[in-house]
Amino acid sequence: MSAHITIAPGASRYSASMVQFIAQLQAVVDQVDTLKNVGDQIALGGDWDALAAKLGTTAAEAEAVYNLLGSVRTELNSPLIAQFLARLG
């Protein structure tokens, strides 16, 4: 693992934007984890009707949302994003 890289947010508008992006990416990674964990509890045992009630959708749509969210979570927890956040976050 390479060393942590500290970006000085006051160095330029670009560095400030980069620091903001890193923080936003970390927040999204955290948020998708939270949403997926809550969805797991709501839809426990494949209770798509319960999840649908929370989402305001049909049961079939709720299942699709759940599965799509799981796929997004997988992508956001990829080794590349984890390394990016570990080195720059």
Sequence and secondary structure as in RCSB ss.txt:
>XXXX:A:sequence
MSAHITIAPGASRYSASMVQFIAQLQAVVDQVDTLKNVGDQIALGGDWDALAAKLGTTAAEAEAVYNLLGSVRTE
LNSPLIAQFLARLG
>XXXX:A:secstr
        TTS HHHHHHHHHHHHHHHHHHHHHHHHHHHHHHTTTT HHHHHHHHTS HHHHHHHHHHHHHHHHH
HTSHHHHHHHHHH 
